[in-house]
Amino acid sequence: MKQIIQWLRLQLKRSFDRIRNENLKKNALQAIPFWIASIITGLAAVLYTKLFVAAEDITSFVFNHHAWMLFILSPLCFVLAWWLVHRFSHYARGSGIPQVMAAIQISSPKTNHIVDKLLGFRIIFIKVLSSLVMAIGGGAIGREGPTIQIAASVYKIVYQLLPAWWPKIAKKNMMVTGAAAGLAAAFNTPLGGIVFAIEELTKTHFSYYKTAIFSSVIIAGLSAQALLGPYLYLGYPKVDGLSASIFLGVALVAAISGLLGSGMSKLILFVFAWKAKFKFTYHHVLYVVAAALIMAFLAVFVNREVLGSGKDLMQKTLFTADKYSLWYTPILRMAGTLVSFTTGAAGGIFAPALGAGASVGSLVAGWFKVSDTNANMLILAGMVGFLTGVTRSPFTSVILVLEMTDRHNVIFHLILAGMIASLVSILIDRHSLYDHLKVQYIRDLNTAEETALTEQVA
């Protein structure tokens, strides 16, 4: 009897060991696609960053040596950037974040062919090319939103390349993780990528995604740092020795920037609705040309700060003695973002929103002639507030700004700014710009699908 019990114990141990080894093997195989996609994402983010910076340097060179040439360069680049999207990949336009949100929402085995229109090889190529051309033309766009769509496309492609015998992985998990890794690699903000996935992308419990997201964000970030080195997106602004009353200034800046961010989003949606009524292609071309000429005119005759992503403005106000912006700088930044984003070319709105928010904080700092450290605090609050007004993601906005500057001693100030901006933004619109565009993309895709089915039946 004793020998029988020992034999049973041995067999049970072998069974448990076999099951455990099989589970370990399965878990490892499931993790490998995420790791591979993370490395590719980090390398792609670095390459895209370098190309984008070079494109903006071309704009600066032209402006510094022959400013009048912007009246030629900007229309040519804007039209070419729009045409690339219009001709080759309609859903490569704009930021890319609403497209990722739409792909995640509609993802299912029956909608693979629809998701392919939102994420894929063609999206990556056209997204990069169109946004770089826009940047050369002086467009007020960023690379961060496009990086998110590019990263989600990379993860989706890796998923599609897996052989049939590979342990099952949810495609939705891949896309959500890719978006988080893309944001982390674009800004060098790993926590920002994780919070973005939780706050903006996932509609199910985070436990389904946490392991994949953590590992992917780490690997993508380390891959980017391997080439760029450890860096902060902005740097280390001085925010020590703040006055006790600065919370009042933070609240004021947050309220103003939140309203302006939400208001700009509302204007963007209004322009898109107006453009949807265009009946002929040349109407869109005329609009793009007009947008480019407006950008050139504002840059040459008003202030060059209308050009580009806005990162130069953030760095100037945070790290030089030129703390106070002119009264029209926020208007310029919003106008530049409005006309650039509504052309229909590729280009993000994250960095332009941060730049516009920095100008609001800088302007308010000038109203009260506060000290340099207090001015920096108001600038950071404006960045959080304006981005929250656009995205309605206050925690993502707070974490991004914290990681960009490594100023954790002002976390409560920034949380206050995000909370106030989120509350006041509702006065203008209850939904974010991304939510509206996501709904529009899904509606367009469904309409196109119904039309195709009708034509097949006919």
C-alpha positions, 0 to 999 in steps of 0.5 A: 500500500505504501508503495502504491501511495509513493507511486501515485505521488510521483506520478502527480509530481510529474504531471504537475511539473509537465503542466508547469513546464507547458505553462512556462513555455506557453507564457514565453511564446506569448511574450515573444511577439510583444518583445519583438514588436517593442524593439521594432517600435523603439527603433522606429520611434528613434528614426522617426524622431531624427527625421522629424527634427531634421524636417523642422531644421529645414524649415528653420533654415529656410525661414532664417535665410529666405523667409519669403520662400515660405510662401512657396515652400509651405503651399507645396508641402501642405498640398503634397502632404494632403495628397499623399494621404488622400491618394494612398491612405485616407486613414493616415491623416491627422494624429492617429490616436482616434484611428487606434481607438477605433481599431481597438473598439471594432476589433473582431475576427469579422472586422479584420479587413476594416482594421487593416484600413486603420493600421498596417504597412501602408499606414506607417509609410504614408503617416511618416512621409506625409507628416515629415513633408508637413513639418518641412512646410512649417506645419504646427504638428507633432510626431507623438500621435503618429508614433502611437499609430505607427507602433500599434501598426507594428504590433498588429503586423507582428501579430499577423505574422505569427504562425497558426500553431503559435499560442493564441494572443488577443489582437486587441491586446497587441494594439493596446500595448503597441499604442502604450509603447509608442507613446512611451518611446515618443516622449521617453515617458514609460509611466505616461504610456501605461497611464495612457493605455489605462485612461484612454484606450482600455475599456476592460480590466487592466489586469488583462493587459498589465504584463504585456504593457509593462514589458513592452513599455520597458523594452520599447523605451530601452530600445529608444534610449540605446540610440538616443541615450537617457534624456528628458523630452524637455529638461529640468526646469527650476520649480523650487521655492514656490510661493504659497499663493501659486496654487491660485495661479495654477487654478487660473491657468488650468481653467483658461487653458482647459477652456481654450484646449476644449474650444480649439477642439470644438473649432477643429470639429466645426472645420471638419464638418464644414469641409465634409460638405466640399463636393469637389477635390479642388475645394480641398486643395484650395483649403490646403493652399489657403492654410499654408499661406496663412501659416506663412503670413503669420510666421513672416509678418507676425511671429515665427512661433506659429511654426512647428510643434511648439517644443521650441516655445516650451524650452524657451519659456522654461529655460531662458530669461524670456519667461513672458509670452506676448498676448497673441502667442496663445492665439498664434499657437492655436491658429497654427494647430487649427489650420495645420491639423484640419488640412487632412495631412498626417500630423499629431496634436499632442506637442502643439497642445503642450506648446499652446498650454505653455504659452498660456501659462507664460502669458498669465505669468507675465500678467502678474510678473511672478518670479522665474520659478513661479512662472515655470510652475504656471507654464507646466500647469498650462501644458497640463491644462491645455492637453487635458482640454483636448484629450480629457485625459488629466492623469495622462497629461499630468504624468507626461509633463512630470516625466518630461521634466522630472519635477515630482515635487510639483505633482500636487500642483499638476494634479490640481491643474488637470482636475480643474481643466477636466472640469471646465472643459465640460462646459464646452464639450462633454467629449474629447476631440479624439472621441469625436474623431473616433466615432466619425472614423467608425461611421465612415468605415461602416458606411463604406462597408455598407456601400461595398456590400450594396455594390456587390449585391447589385 
